[in-house]
């Protein structure tokens, strides 16, 4: 039996599945799922409705320091679903056997599945051998039991054939700080609807609160300032190899290569504000999107400096030039979020 288009033994995407290039792995995968179910929506609107933008800096024990531009502790997937009438359910298990059984059941039924996995195990990425990030999201868009392969939809135009055992190794990765824990999502579109202006305003308000009033100093605008300060201490706590790796990863988590859409998600959110202006009828939202795009440009400069540092024998030479602009970024972001909060 084959659940894909074509003859048995041929790996094809599920009927009605249309792949398209995307910017961010989570919202891109959501867009693929929504489109499959006949709900046409932009990746930018999903990102904004999901209150997906933020900032976080962490340096957990036995891990490299981490910059992140995402937020939403309740999950972007569920929050975007709530504001579009889509019931979204998350699933996770410590049992590889259970995870594989549940995934196969969905695939045999012809249902594309959104899964979390460690991108360091995926064969189509050109990453350093010691790079691991378990917060990556893809859609399994085809399955051929006879060959033991799946088709994976990622952020590019191409669908990628991946062996089942490789997929499961990536889903079961234990690398910190984001082990995927065999997480997958299911969706019910029976009550899907268009987002209302109040949905948009509530989503923006959540992001503003997260950036302006974070529960800890590692998050939001305060987190940007803390990251700038703590980065200068990296040479004291990281050896040369870890320092180069961290500089490379930091650049990746800011620019488009890491799935942020560029500017540590600020470009993506600025385009959401354009759509938000149309839905709400408030042109001031789009005007603030212009400023956020300019801030994204500054973040891109920071990423480029970190990338250059990763190529040096002594990356510490460029840590000050990389972080100094972040204080200006924090001041400008603080003003943007204050103005947005006042609007909504």
Secondary structure, 3 states (H helix, E strand, C coil): CCCCCCCCCCCCCCCCCCCCCCCCHHHHHHHHHHHHCCCCCCHHHHHHHCCCEEEEEECCCCCCCEEEEECCCCCHHHHHHHCCCCEEEEECCCCHHHHHHHHHHHHHCCCCEEEEECHHHCCCCCCCCCCCCCCEEEEEEEEECCCCEEEEECCCCCEEEEEHHHHHHHHCCCCCCCCCCCCEEEEECCCCCCCCHHHHHHHHHHHHHHHHCCCCCCEHHHHHHHHHHHHCCHHHHCCHHHHHHHHHHHHHHHCHHHCCCCHHHHHHHHHHHHHHHHHHCCHHHHHHHHHHHHHHHHHHHHHHHHHHHCCCCCHHHHHHHHHHHHHHHHHHHHHHHHHHHHHC
